[in-house]
Amino acid sequence: MTTSSISRVPGLFSPDFWQETLALTRRLFIQLQRRPSTLVAGVVQPLIWLILFGALFQNVPSGLFGDSANYGQFLCAGIIVFTAFSGALNAGLPVMFDREFGFLNRLLVAPLASRFSIVLASALFITTLSLIQVVAIASLGVVLGTGLPNVAGIAVVLTTVLILVFGVTALSLGLTFALPGHIELLAVIFVINLPLLFASTALVPLQFMPTWLQWVASLNPLSLAIEPIRYVHLHPNWTIADVVMVAPWGSISLGTAIAILLAVAVALSLLIQPLLRRRLA
């Protein structure tokens, strides 16, 4: 390829860029179609959690979990967030397998409009799966009596989930290019997953925890995603300034929680950019 032809290669956000991004995203969905057990497991597992945990604590006295009418109503937000988090944390696995099987090398030598399309395709794929899981959990929640927020509340739920998925996907892709193989990546995922779940407000309110764990949980991004979703589920007349969590270090409003979550997501995406540039160069 000559210097003049290289200069004419379209860049980021050009029609060619979106064409190759959609083609790479479609490839991931074709893989999913051939192995649908991944999607089935990703939808069924959180539903089982919601049913079993909801049944386990169904006789808990009313009012023990704040404004929730029952434990299932309290738990639903935690299951939504943790499911989206787990899915996004696995976002780097397809890219890691492409690395190991040599397909990524073929993409890197192809005349792509931008190699960022490789990353964006994985992000779009994981985001779509996360939204499918959220819809499934919310639908079962309605059947179990957890209810749905109003239209503005649904927008808050989707916005919060998308911000969380964006940040965690960036983290996962960064780990994908920083670690030597999928064994190490899976090990990190296993180490991160459950500790972050139990060190959050997904399963119990903040006031149930010892003081040191309250500090950890209030700084946990999962809690910052869970509490706004839980609040709009339970309070139809919410406002962006309403306090959703009283942490040991201060009160956190709905808007502040989402803003902190967005700042973390942006920071993670900026943090991995130098690594992605080196690995995709």
Phi and psi in degrees as GROMACS dihedral restraints (atoms count N, CA, C in turn):
[ dihedral_restraints ]
;  ai    aj    ak    al  type     phi  dphi    fc
    3     4     5     6     1   -79.5    20    10
    4     5     6     7     1   168.0    20    10
    6     7     8     9     1   -63.0    20    10
    7     8     9    10     1   -37.8    20    10
    9    10    11    12     1   -67.5    20    10
   10    11    12    13     1   -36.9    20    10
   12    13    14    15     1   -71.0    20    10
   13    14    15    16     1   -33.8    20    10
   15    16    17    18     1   -63.8    20    10
   16    17    18    19     1   -40.0    20    10
   18    19    20    21     1   -66.4    20    10
   19    20    21    22     1   -19.9    20    10
   21    22    23    24     1   -92.9    20    10
   22    23    24    25     1    -2.1    20    10
   24    25    26    27     1   -65.4    20    10
   25    26    27    28     1   124.2    20    10
   27    28    29    30     1   -65.0    20    10
   28    29    30    31     1   149.5    20    10
   30    31    32    33     1  -105.2    20    10
   31    32    33    34     1  -154.7    20    10
   33    34    35    36     1   -60.1    20    10
   34    35    36    37     1   136.5    20    10
   36    37    38    39     1    70.1    20    10
   37    38    39    40     1    13.2    20    10
   39    40    41    42     1   -80.6    20    10
   40    41    42    43     1   165.2    20    10
   42    43    44    45     1   -56.0    20    10
   43    44    45    46     1   -39.3    20    10
   45    46    47    48     1   -64.8    20    10
   46    47    48    49     1   -37.3    20    10
   48    49    50    51     1   -60.7    20    10
   49    50    51    52     1   -46.9    20    10
   51    52    53    54     1   -69.8    20    10
   52    53    54    55     1   -33.0    20    10
   54    55    56    57     1   -63.1    20    10
   55    56    57    58     1   -45.9    20    10
   57    58    59    60     1   -72.2    20    10
   58    59    60    61     1   -31.9    20    10
   60    61    62    63     1   -63.6    20    10
   61    62    63    64     1   -46.1    20    10
   63    64    65    66     1   -65.6    20    10
   64    65    66    67     1   -36.1    20    10
   66    67    68    69     1   -65.0    20    10
   67    68    69    70     1   -42.8    20    10
   69    70    71    72     1   -68.7    20    10
   70    71    72    73     1   -35.7    20    10
   72    73    74    75     1   -66.5    20    10
   73    74    75    76     1   -41.8    20    10
   75    76    77    78     1   -62.3    20    10
   76    77    78    79     1   -35.9    20    10
   78    79    80    81     1   -59.8    20    10
   79    80    81    82     1   -42.0    20    10
   81    82    83    84     1   -65.5    20    10
   82    83    84    85     1   -37.7    20    10
   84    85    86    87     1   -70.8    20    10
   85    86    87    88     1   -32.3    20    10
   87    88    89    90     1   -64.6    20    10
   88    89    90    91     1   -41.0    20    10
   90    91    92    93     1   -61.6    20    10
   91    92    93    94     1   -40.1    20    10
   93    94    95    96     1   -65.4    20    10
   94    95    96    97     1   -39.1    20    10
   96    97    98    99     1   -62.9    20    10
   97    98    99   100     1   -35.2    20    10
   99   100   101   102     1   -77.7    20    10
  100   101   102   103     1   -23.3    20    10
  102   103   104   105     1  -129.2    20    10
  103   104   105   106     1    68.9    20    10
  105   106   107   108     1   -67.8    20    10
  106   107   108   109     1   -12.2    20    10
  108   109   110   111     1   -59.4    20    10
  109   110   111   112     1   -29.8    20    10
  111   112   113   114     1   -61.7    20    10
  112   113   114   115     1   -46.6    20    10
  114   115   116   117     1   -68.9    20    10
  115   116   117   118     1   -42.9    20    10
  117   118   119   120     1   -60.0    20    10
  118   119   120   121     1   -46.9    20    10
  120   121   122   123     1   -63.8    20    10
  121   122   123   124     1   -39.0    20    10
  123   124   125   126     1   -67.0    20    10
  124   125   126   127     1   -24.7    20    10
  126   127   128   129     1   -91.7    20    10
  127   128   129   130     1   -41.7    20    10
  129   130   131   132     1   -70.4    20    10
  130   131   132   133     1   -41.4    20    10
  132   133   134   135     1   -56.6    20    10
  133   134   135   136     1   -51.4    20    10
  135   136   137   138     1   -64.4    20    10
  136   137   138   139     1   -30.3    20    10
  138   139   140   141     1   -66.0    20    10
  139   140   141   142     1   -39.3    20    10
  141   142   143   144     1   -64.3    20    10
  142   143   144   145     1   -43.6    20    10
  144   145   146   147     1   -56.8    20    10
  145   146   147   148     1   -46.0    20    10
  147   148   149   150     1   -64.0    20    10
  148   149   150   151     1   -41.8    20    10
  150   151   152   153     1   -69.2    20    10
  151   152   153   154     1   -49.3    20    10
  153   154   155   156     1   -69.6    20    10
  154   155   156   157     1   -46.8    20    10
  156   157   158   159     1   -66.7    20    10
  157   158   159   160     1   -37.7    20    10
  159   160   161   162     1   -62.2    20    10
  160   161   162   163     1   -40.2    20    10
  162   163   164   165     1   -71.5    20    10
  163   164   165   166     1   -34.3    20    10
  165   166   167   168     1   -62.9    20    10
  166   167   168   169     1   -36.0    20    10
  168   169   170   171     1  -114.2    20    10
  169   170   171   172     1    24.7    20    10
  171   172   173   174     1   -69.2    20    10
  172   173   174   175     1   -21.9    20    10
  174   175   176   177     1   -95.9    20    10
  175   176   177   178     1    11.2    20    10
  177   178   179   180     1   -64.3    20    10
  178   179   180   181     1   135.8    20    10
  180   181   182   183     1   -54.8    20    10
  181   182   183   184     1   141.3    20    10
  183   184   185   186     1   -61.0    20    10
  184   185   186   187     1   137.7    20    10
  186   187   188   189     1    93.3    20    10
  187   188   189   190     1   -10.0    20    10
  189   190   191   192     1   -67.8    20    10
  190   191   192   193     1   -30.5    20    10
  192   193   194   195     1  -108.1    20    10
  193   194   195   196     1    51.3    20    10
  195   196   197   198     1    70.3    20    10
  196   197   198   199     1  -133.6    20    10
  198   199   200   201     1   -85.2    20    10
  199   200   201   202     1     1.4    20    10
  201   202   203   204     1   -69.6    20    10
  202   203   204   205     1   137.2    20    10
  204   205   206   207     1   -73.2    20    10
  205   206   207   208     1   -28.5    20    10
  207   208   209   210     1  -153.6    20    10
  208   209   210   211     1   169.9    20    10
  210   211   212   213     1   -67.3    20    10
  211   212   213   214     1   -33.8    20    10
  213   214   215   216     1   -58.8    20    10
  214   215   216   217     1   -39.8    20    10
  216   217   218   219     1   -66.1    20    10
  217   218   219   220     1   -37.9    20    10
  219   220   221   222     1   -68.0    20    10
  220   221   222   223     1   -40.7    20    10
  222   223   224   225     1   -74.4    20    10
  223   224   225   226     1   -28.3    20    10
  225   226   227   228     1   -55.3    20    10
  226   227   228   229     1   -44.7    20    10
  228   229   230   231     1   -62.3    20    10
  229   230   231   232     1   -40.7    20    10
  231   232   233   234     1   -63.8    20    10
  232   233   234   235     1   -39.9    20    10
  234   235   236   237     1   -67.5    20    10
  235   236   237   238     1   -40.7    20    10
  237   238   239   240     1   -59.6    20    10
  238   239   240   241     1   -48.7    20    10
  240   241   242   243     1   -68.7    20    10
  241   242   243   244     1   -44.7    20    10
  243   244   245   246     1   -66.0    20    10
  244   245   246   247     1   -35.8    20    10
  246   247   248   249     1   -65.7    20    10
  247   248   249   250     1   -45.1    20    10
  249   250   251   252     1   -63.1    20    10
  250   251   252   253     1   -40.3    20    10
  252   253   254   255     1   -62.8    20    10
  253   254   255   256     1   -46.3    20    10
  255   256   257   258     1   -63.4    20    10
  256   257   258   259     1   -42.3    20    10
  258   259   260   261     1   -63.4    20    10
  259   260   261   262     1   -43.2    20    10
  261   262   263   264     1   -67.7    20    10
  262   263   264   265     1   -32.7    20    10
  264   265   266   267     1   -66.6    20    10
  265   266   267   268     1   -24.4    20    10
  267   268   269   270     1   -89.9    20    10
  268   269   270   271     1     4.7    20    10
  270   271   272   273     1   -61.3    20    10
  271   272   273   274     1   -29.8    20    10
  273   274   275   276     1   -80.1    20    10
  274   275   276   277     1   -11.7    20    10
  276   277   278   279     1   -61.1    20    10
  277   278   279   280     1   -46.3    20    10
  279   280   281   282     1   -59.1    20    10
  280   281   282   283     1   -39.5    20    10
  282   283   284   285     1   -67.2    20    10
  283   284   285   286     1   -38.8    20    10
  285   286   287   288     1   -62.5    20    10
  286   287   288   289     1   -43.0    20    10
  288   289   290   291     1   -66.5    20    10
  289   290   291   292     1   -35.2    20    10
  291   292   293   294     1   -63.2    20    10
  292   293   294   295     1   -37.3    20    10
  294   295   296   297     1   -61.3    20    10
  295   296   297   298     1   -48.2    20    10
  297   298   299   300     1   -71.3    20    10
  298   299   300   301     1   -32.6    20    10
  300   301   302   303     1   -92.1    20    10
  301   302   303   304     1    -1.7    20    10
  303   304   305   306     1    90.7    20    10
  304   305   306   307     1    -4.3    20    10
  306   307   308   309     1   -68.5    20    10
  307   308   309   310     1   -33.2    20    10
  309   310   311   312     1   -63.1    20    10
  310   311   312   313     1   -37.4    20    10
  312   313   314   315     1   -62.1    20    10
  313   314   315   316     1   -36.9    20    10
  315   316   317   318     1   -64.9    20    10
  316   317   318   319     1   -39.0    20    10
  318   319   320   321     1   -66.5    20    10
  319   320   321   322     1   -37.5    20    10
  321   322   323   324     1   -68.5    20    10
  322   323   324   325     1   -25.4    20    10
  324   325   326   327     1   -96.0    20    10
  325   326   327   328     1    -2.1    20    10
  327   328   329   330     1   -79.4    20    10
  328   329   330   331     1   152.9    20    10
  330   331   332   333     1   -79.7    20    10
  331   332   333   334     1    67.2    20    10
  333   334   335   336     1   -75.8    20    10
  334   335   336   337     1   148.6    20    10
  336   337   338   339     1   -62.6    20    10
  337   338   339   340     1   -38.9    20    10
  339   340   341   342     1  -157.6    20    10
  340   341   342   343     1   133.8    20    10
  342   343   344   345     1   -72.5    20    10
  343   344   345   346     1    -9.1    20    10
  345   346   347   348     1   -63.6    20    10
  346   347   348   349     1   -19.8    20    10
  348   349   350   351     1   -62.0    20    10
  349   350   351   352     1   -28.2    20    10
  351   352   353   354     1   -63.6    20    10
  352   353   354   355     1   -43.4    20    10
  354   355   356   357     1   -72.0    20    10
  355   356   357   358     1   -44.8    20    10
  357   358   359   360     1   -64.2    20    10
  358   359   360   361     1   -35.9    20    10
  360   361   362   363     1   -61.3    20    10
  361   362   363   364     1   -43.5    20    10
  363   364   365   366     1   -63.5    20    10
  364   365   366   367     1   -40.2    20    10
  366   367   368   369     1   -64.6    20    10
  367   368   369   370     1   -43.3    20    10
  369   370   371   372     1   -64.5    20    10
  370   371   372   373     1   -39.4    20    10
  372   373   374   375     1   -63.0    20    10
  373   374   375   376     1   -49.5    20    10
  375   376   377   378     1   -66.6    20    10
  376   377   378   379     1   -37.9    20    10
  378   379   380   381     1   -61.9    20    10
  379   380   381   382     1   -43.0    20    10
  381   382   383   384     1   -63.1    20    10
  382   383   384   385     1   -44.6    20    10
  384   385   386   387     1   -62.8    20    10
  385   386   387   388     1   -39.3    20    10
  387   388   389   390     1   -63.9    20    10
  388   389   390   391     1   -40.8    20    10
  390   391   392   393     1   -66.0    20    10
  391   392   393   394     1   -37.5    20    10
  393   394   395   396     1   -61.9    20    10
  394   395   396   397     1   -43.0    20    10
  396   397   398   399     1   -65.2    20    10
  397   398   399   400     1   -41.1    20    10
  399   400   401   402     1   -62.2    20    10
  400   401   402   403     1   -43.8    20    10
  402   403   404   405     1   -62.2    20    10
  403   404   405   406     1   -42.3    20    10
  405   406   407   408     1   -63.4    20    10
  406   407   408   409     1   -44.6    20    10
  408   409   410   411     1   -66.2    20    10
  409   410   411   412     1   -44.7    20    10
  411   412   413   414     1   -63.4    20    10
  412   413   414   415     1   -37.4    20    10
  414   415   416   417     1   -65.1    20    10
  415   416   417   418     1   -44.6    20    10
  417   418   419   420     1   -66.3    20    10
  418   419   420   421     1   -35.9    20    10
  420   421   422   423     1   -59.5    20    10
  421   422   423   424     1   -38.9    20    10
  423   424   425   426     1   -62.8    20    10
  424   425   426   427     1   -42.3    20    10
  426   427   428   429     1   -62.4    20    10
  427   428   429   430     1   -37.3    20    10
  429   430   431   432     1   -84.8    20    10
  430   431   432   433     1    -0.2    20    10
  432   433   434   435     1    93.1    20    10
  433   434   435   436     1    15.7    20    10
  435   436   437   438     1   -81.1    20    10
  436   437   438   439     1   -19.0    20    10
  438   439   440   441     1    78.8    20    10
  439   440   441   442     1   177.8    20    10
  441   442   443   444     1  -128.8    20    10
  442   443   444   445     1   147.0    20    10
  444   445   446   447     1   -71.9    20    10
  445   446   447   448     1   171.7    20    10
  447   448   449   450     1   -72.7    20    10
  448   449   450   451     1  -177.4    20    10
  450   451   452   453     1   -60.0    20    10
  451   452   453   454     1   -44.1    20    10
  453   454   455   456     1   -64.6    20    10
  454   455   456   457     1   -36.2    20    10
  456   457   458   459     1   -65.3    20    10
  457   458   459   460     1   -39.4    20    10
  459   460   461   462     1   -62.2    20    10
  460   461   462   463     1   -38.6    20    10
  462   463   464   465     1   -62.1    20    10
  463   464   465   466     1   -39.1    20    10
  465   466   467   468     1   -64.1    20    10
  466   467   468   469     1   -43.7    20    10
  468   469   470   471     1   -59.5    20    10
  469   470   471   472     1   -50.1    20    10
  471   472   473   474     1   -65.5    20    10
  472   473   474   475     1   -41.4    20    10
  474   475   476   477     1   -62.1    20    10
  475   476   477   478     1   -44.7    20    10
  477   478   479   480     1   -64.0    20    10
  478   479   480   481     1   -44.0    20    10
  480   481   482   483     1   -63.1    20    10
  481   482   483   484     1   -43.5    20    10
  483   484   485   486     1   -65.1    20    10
  484   485   486   487     1   -38.9    20    10
  486   487   488   489     1   -63.7    20    10
  487   488   489   490     1   -45.1    20    10
  489   490   491   492     1   -61.6    20    10
  490   491   492   493     1   -46.5    20    10
  492   493   494   495     1   -62.2    20    10
  493   494   495   496     1   -40.8    20    10
  495   496   497   498     1   -58.9    20    10
  496   497   498   499     1   -48.5    20    10
  498   499   500   501     1   -67.7    20    10
  499   500   501   502     1   -44.9    20    10
  501   502   503   504     1   -71.7    20    10
  502   503   504   505     1   -33.9    20    10
  504   505   506   507     1   -62.5    20    10
  505   506   507   508     1   -41.1    20    10
  507   508   509   510     1   -60.7    20    10
  508   509   510   511     1   -43.4    20    10
  510   511   512   513     1   -61.0    20    10
  511   512   513   514     1   -44.9    20    10
  513   514   515   516     1   -64.1    20    10
  514   515   516   517     1   -42.2    20    10
  516   517   518   519     1   -67.4    20    10
  517   518   519   520     1   -35.4    20    10
  519   520   521   522     1   -63.3    20    10
  520   521   522   523     1   -43.4    20    10
  522   523   524   525     1   -63.5    20    10
  523   524   525   526     1   -35.3    20    10
  525   526   527   528     1   -59.6    20    10
  526   527   528   529     1   -42.0    20    10
  528   529   530   531     1   -88.7    20    10
  529   530   531   532     1   -12.4    20    10
  531   532   533   534     1   -92.0    20    10
  532   533   534   535     1   -27.5    20    10
  534   535   536   537     1   -94.8    20    10
  535   536   537   538     1   155.1    20    10
  537   538   539   540     1   -75.6    20    10
  538   539   540   541     1   -26.1    20    10
  540   541   542   543     1  -164.3    20    10
  541   542   543   544     1   177.5    20    10
  543   544   545   546     1   -71.1    20    10
  544   545   546   547     1   -25.3    20    10
  546   547   548   549     1   -62.2    20    10
  547   548   549   550     1   -45.8    20    10
  549   550   551   552     1   -66.3    20    10
  550   551   552   553     1   -38.8    20    10
  552   553   554   555     1   -64.8    20    10
  553   554   555   556     1   -44.6    20    10
  555   556   557   558     1   -62.7    20    10
  556   557   558   559     1   -37.6    20    10
  558   559   560   561     1   -62.2    20    10
  559   560   561   562     1   -44.1    20    10
  561   562   563   564     1   -63.9    20    10
  562   563   564   565     1   -42.0    20    10
  564   565   566   567     1   -60.3    20    10
  565   566   567   568     1   -45.2    20    10
  567   568   569   570     1   -63.5    20    10
  568   569   570   571     1   -38.0    20    10
  570   571   572   573     1   -70.1    20    10
  571   572   573   574     1   -36.4    20    10
  573   574   575   576     1   -78.8    20    10
  574   575   576   577     1   -41.0    20    10
  576   577   578   579     1   -54.1    20    10
  577   578   579   580     1   -71.5    20    10
  579   580   581   582     1   -66.9    20    10
  580   581   582   583     1   -40.6    20    10
  582   583   584   585     1   -56.8    20    10
  583   584   585   586     1   -40.5    20    10
  585   586   587   588     1   -68.3    20    10
  586   587   588   589     1   -32.4    20    10
  588   589   590   591     1   -64.5    20    10
  589   590   591   592     1   -51.0    20    10
  591   592   593   594     1   -74.4    20    10
  592   593   594   595     1   -20.2    20    10
  594   595   596   597     1   -96.7    20    10
  595   596   597   598     1    34.9    20    10
  597   598   599   600     1  -135.6    20    10
  598   599   600   601     1  -179.8    20    10
  600   601   602   603     1   -94.3    20    10
  601   602   603   604     1    22.4    20    10
  603   604   605   606     1   -65.8    20    10
  604   605   606   607     1   -40.1    20    10
  606   607   608   609     1  -104.5    20    10
  607   608   609   610     1   -29.9    20    10
  609   610   611   612     1  -140.6    20    10
  610   611   612   613     1   156.4    20    10
  612   613   614   615     1   -67.5    20    10
  613   614   615   616     1   160.5    20    10
  615   616   617   618     1   -60.7    20    10
  616   617   618   619     1   -37.1    20    10
  618   619   620   621     1   -70.1    20    10
  619   620   621   622     1   -13.1    20    10
  621   622   623   624     1   -76.7    20    10
  622   623   624   625     1   -16.6    20    10
  624   625   626   627     1   -91.0    20    10
  625   626   627   628     1   154.6    20    10
  627   628   629   630     1   -64.4    20    10
  628   629   630   631     1   160.8    20    10
  630   631   632   633     1   -56.9    20    10
  631   632   633   634     1   -43.5    20    10
  633   634   635   636     1   -64.8    20    10
  634   635   636   637     1   -35.4    20    10
  636   637   638   639     1   -75.6    20    10
  637   638   639   640     1   -28.4    20    10
  639   640   641   642     1   -62.0    20    10
  640   641   642   643     1   -39.8    20    10
  642   643   644   645     1   -62.6    20    10
  643   644   645   646     1   -45.3    20    10
  645   646   647   648     1   -63.9    20    10
  646   647   648   649     1   -47.8    20    10
  648   649   650   651     1   -65.3    20    10
  649   650   651   652     1   -37.6    20    10
  651   652   653   654     1   -71.0    20    10
  652   653   654   655     1   -20.9    20    10
  654   655   656   657     1   -96.5    20    10
  655   656   657   658     1    -4.3    20    10
  657   658   659   660     1   -75.2    20    10
  658   659   660   661     1   124.4    20    10
  660   661   662   663     1   -56.8    20    10
  661   662   663   664     1   -29.0    20    10
  663   664   665   666     1   -62.6    20    10
  664   665   666   667     1   -42.3    20    10
  666   667   668   669     1   -63.1    20    10
  667   668   669   670     1   -38.5    20    10
  669   670   671   672     1   -67.7    20    10
  670   671   672   673     1   -22.0    20    10
  672   673   674   675     1   -89.1    20    10
  673   674   675   676     1   -36.0    20    10
  675   676   677   678     1   -68.2    20    10
  676   677   678   679     1   -47.4    20    10
  678   679   680   681     1   -63.3    20    10
  679   680   681   682     1   -43.3    20    10
  681   682   683   684     1   -61.1    20    10
  682   683   684   685     1   -41.1    20    10
  684   685   686   687     1   -65.0    20    10
  685   686   687   688     1   -43.1    20    10
  687   688   689   690     1   -63.6    20    10
  688   689   690   691     1   -39.5    20    10
  690   691   692   693     1   -66.6    20    10
  691   692   693   694     1   -45.1    20    10
  693   694   695   696     1   -70.4    20    10
  694   695   696   697     1   -22.6    20    10
  696   697   698   699     1   -68.2    20    10
  697   698   699   700     1   -38.2    20    10
  699   700   701   702     1   -94.6    20    10
  700   701   702   703     1   -17.1    20    10
  702   703   704   705     1  -128.4    20    10
  703   704   705   706     1    99.7    20    10
  705   706   707   708     1   -66.3    20    10
  706   707   708   709     1   -25.5    20    10
  708   709   710   711     1  -104.6    20    10
  709   710   711   712     1    46.7    20    10
  711   712   713   714     1   -77.7    20    10
  712   713   714   715     1   160.5    20    10
  714   715   716   717     1  -131.6    20    10
  715   716   717   718     1   164.2    20    10
  717   718   719   720     1   -67.7    20    10
  718   719   720   721     1   -19.9    20    10
  720   721   722   723     1   -92.8    20    10
  721   722   723   724     1    -3.1    20    10
  723   724   725   726     1   -64.6    20    10
  724   725   726   727     1   141.4    20    10
  726   727   728   729     1   -77.5    20    10
  727   728   729   730     1   124.2    20    10
  729   730   731   732     1  -105.3    20    10
  730   731   732   733     1   -18.7    20    10
  732   733   734   735     1  -152.3    20    10
  733   734   735   736     1   131.0    20    10
  735   736   737   738     1  -101.7    20    10
  736   737   738   739     1    97.3    20    10
  738   739   740   741     1   -86.1    20    10
  739   740   741   742     1   162.9    20    10
  741   742   743   744     1   -59.8    20    10
  742   743   744   745     1   -24.3    20    10
  744   745   746   747     1  -100.8    20    10
  745   746   747   748     1     3.1    20    10
  747   748   749   750     1   145.7    20    10
  748   749   750   751     1   169.7    20    10
  750   751   752   753     1   -84.7    20    10
  751   752   753   754     1   141.6    20    10
  753   754   755   756     1  -118.1    20    10
  754   755   756   757     1   121.8    20    10
  756   757   758   759     1   -83.1    20    10
  757   758   759   760     1   168.2    20    10
  759   760   761   762     1   -59.7    20    10
  760   761   762   763     1   -46.0    20    10
  762   763   764   765     1   -65.7    20    10
  763   764   765   766     1   -38.0    20    10
  765   766   767   768     1   -66.2    20    10
  766   767   768   769     1   -41.5    20    10
  768   769   770   771     1   -59.9    20    10
  769   770   771   772     1   -45.6    20    10
  771   772   773   774     1   -67.6    20    10
  772   773   774   775     1   -37.9    20    10
  774   775   776   777     1   -65.0    20    10
  775   776   777   778     1   -42.1    20    10
  777   778   779   780     1   -64.5    20    10
  778   779   780   781     1   -42.3    20    10
  780   781   782   783     1   -60.9    20    10
  781   782   783   784     1   -42.1    20    10
  783   784   785   786     1   -64.8    20    10
  784   785   786   787     1   -40.6    20    10
  786   787   788   789     1   -62.9    20    10
  787   788   789   790     1   -40.1    20    10
  789   790   791   792     1   -64.3    20    10
  790   791   792   793     1   -43.2    20    10
  792   793   794   795     1   -62.8    20    10
  793   794   795   796     1   -44.4    20    10
  795   796   797   798     1   -64.9    20    10
  796   797   798   799     1   -41.2    20    10
  798   799   800   801     1   -61.8    20    10
  799   800   801   802     1   -41.9    20    10
  801   802   803   804     1   -64.8    20    10
  802   803   804   805     1   -41.0    20    10
  804   805   806   807     1   -66.0    20    10
  805   806   807   808     1   -38.3    20    10
  807   808   809   810     1   -70.3    20    10
  808   809   810   811     1   -33.8    20    10
  810   811   812   813     1   -66.0    20    10
  811   812   813   814     1   -36.1    20    10
  813   814   815   816     1   -87.3    20    10
  814   815   816   817     1   -10.6    20    10
  816   817   818   819     1   -59.1    20    10
  817   818   819   820     1   -45.5    20    10
  819   820   821   822     1   -59.9    20    10
  820   821   822   823     1   -38.7    20    10
  822   823   824   825     1   -64.5    20    10
  823   824   825   826     1   -43.6    20    10
  825   826   827   828     1   -64.4    20    10
  826   827   828   829     1   -39.2    20    10
  828   829   830   831     1   -62.6    20    10
  829   830   831   832     1   -40.0    20    10
  831   832   833   834     1   -68.1    20    10
  832   833   834   835     1   -44.4    20    10
  834   835   836   837     1   -74.8    20    10
  835   836   837   838     1   -28.9    20    10
  837   838   839   840     1   -98.9    20    10
  838   839   840   841     1     3.7    20    10
